[in-house]
Amino acid sequence: MCGIPSPHSVTHRLRTRFQLRSHFAEGPARTTGVERFEARGQVHETADPEVVVYEFSYVGSANGRPFSIPCIFVARVRDGLIVESRDYTDHVGFARAFGRLDDLATALAADSR
């Protein structure tokens, strides 16, 4: 299972390999105006041999403006398979980079009711 904590009350859960593959395959294609999009970072080992941390940034450009969005994925791996992942991303940074601040503000306001 992959949990993606978000700034509003709905946390996205991707439970199957198909859902996970589809989510990341769509990536920047969900947004118009993306010229470049890639992940750059490094993997950190932890004291728990099943747990790894991937600290990275999504870097690229959208609508002619560069962006760098910091992220951390914490994954639990057993027998070579990811069995759990918690993904922490700068959602405001994504909204700003892709011109969706109004959408994010609307979602946050709806959650406050």
VOGU-3710 file (C-alpha; in Angstrom, 3 decimals, decimal comma):
1> mcgipsphsv> 0,000/0,000/0,000  1,186/3,483/-0,809  -0,218/6,350/1,255  0,137/9,873/-0,023  -0,562/12,326/2,820  -2,129/15,453/1,388  -2,839/18,935/2,725  -6,552/18,279/2,835  -8,382/15,498/4,636  -8,459/13,013/1,747
11> thrlrtrfql> -5,353/10,856/1,778  -4,805/8,988/-1,456  -4,235/5,263/-1,040  -2,887/3,200/-3,884  -3,375/-0,462/-2,988  -2,400/-2,378/-6,121  0,595/-2,395/-8,429  -1,704/-1,320/-11,250  -2,931/1,729/-9,279  0,616/2,685/-8,353
21> rshfaegpar> 1,931/2,229/-11,896  -0,978/4,246/-13,328  -0,543/7,052/-10,793  3,141/7,560/-11,565  2,790/6,930/-15,307  0,280/9,776/-15,593  2,558/12,093/-13,619  2,948/15,385/-15,434  0,580/14,313/-18,222  -2,275/15,212/-15,854
31> ttgverfear> -1,295/18,857/-16,273  -0,954/20,929/-19,416  2,116/23,065/-19,959  4,724/20,706/-18,495  7,895/20,904/-20,562  10,244/18,909/-18,310  9,686/16,686/-15,258  12,149/14,362/-13,520  13,105/13,127/-10,056  16,596/13,755/-8,682
41> gqvhetadpe> 17,715/12,488/-5,308  19,326/9,833/-3,206  18,409/6,751/-1,198  19,189/6,612/2,537  19,454/3,340/4,430  18,001/3,145/7,945  18,618/1,075/11,085  15,660/-1,115/10,057  16,838/-3,294/7,137  13,331/-3,261/5,639
51> vvvyefsyvg> 13,032/0,548/5,562  14,620/2,911/3,048  14,140/6,637/2,576  14,260/8,273/-0,852  14,923/12,002/-0,459  14,519/13,838/-3,742  13,054/16,723/-5,679  10,846/16,746/-8,718  12,560/19,251/-10,991  11,454/20,631/-14,296
61> sangrpfsip> 9,548/23,420/-15,922  5,889/24,159/-16,531  4,391/27,005/-18,495  7,889/28,382/-19,079  8,791/28,521/-15,367  11,289/26,245/-13,603  10,348/24,393/-10,419  11,943/22,176/-7,790  9,546/20,378/-5,439  11,041/18,574/-2,400
71> cifvarvrdg> 9,750/15,092/-1,525  10,505/12,143/0,737  9,301/8,579/0,214  9,630/6,148/3,130  9,338/2,572/1,891  9,234/-0,834/3,560  10,685/-3,570/1,343  10,316/-7,328/1,900  11,692/-10,001/-0,408  12,457/-7,323/-3,014
81> livesrdytd> 8,908/-5,925/-3,069  7,649/-2,621/-1,694  4,995/-3,600/0,838  4,336/-0,129/2,219  5,247/3,415/1,235  4,494/6,798/2,738  5,081/9,653/0,338  5,523/13,224/1,574  5,406/15,930/-1,050  5,174/19,722/-1,085
91> hvgfarafgr> 1,588/19,971/-2,364  1,636/23,771/-2,298  4,792/23,663/-4,415  3,053/21,373/-6,911  -0,008/23,629/-7,026  2,196/26,689/-7,557  4,326/25,017/-10,254  1,323/23,780/-12,220  -0,925/26,816/-11,800  -3,383/25,084/-9,445
101> lddlatalaa> -3,231/27,220/-6,300  -6,899/28,179/-6,674  -7,895/24,493/-6,905  -5,892/23,693/-3,770  -7,366/26,654/-1,872  -10,881/25,539/-2,849  -10,198/21,969/-1,654  -8,750/23,232/1,633  -11,691/25,573/2,208  -14,159/22,736/1,542
111> dsr> -12,371/20,552/4,098  -12,652/23,235/6,775  -16,458/23,115/6,790
//
